[in-house]
Amino acid sequence: TGSGFVRALYDQSVSNQAGGLNSNHAIQSTAANQPKVVENGSLVSGGVLFTGASEGLQIASASTLGITGSTNRSIISVIKTTSGTDGFIPFGNDSSGGTSTSYRHRSSNTSGLSRVEIQGSGFEGADVSDGNTHLFSSILNGTQLQNVSIFVDGSETAGSGTATINTANNNFFIGSVTGSLSENTGTLAELIV
């Protein structure tokens, strides 16, 4: 009848898992802000469950993932946002004054569409809020928003615009992002950065 929570999401790319937590693992030390893997005594199907605006994990520095400035990057995720809501699960740096300071890969909290945001500018791809599981990827190969592509279940939406990508070396968040009050509702089964 109880629930089980995620304190750490371990980076599977490190060669030695025997040591303590390192800077590549995503951590949430505040119990009330931890996403779930067991809810009401049942294992969550589809991955880690995010059910509110405060739930999230963080990595101390985006640079530990190789995400700084305008370096090329790919973010690949398997997500399921809650059907009938505008829930989303963002991945990226923190925000300041409500504006994203760098690169965020998420579904829109107003339309449910897949979305990439850079420096407060963004573009949207296919809908990911239909209650189904989706392979959602974003790939940056260049220095501007027009150099980003969103892929949902293999279908591509190309970016447009000249917003320059300059990712700050801030915390990297999975789920709730500092400065954001939007709900994060859904499951994350896989994340590759």
Order of alpha helices (4+ residues) and beta strands (2+ residues): beta-beta-beta-beta-beta-beta-beta-beta-beta-beta-beta-beta-beta-beta-beta-beta-beta-beta-beta
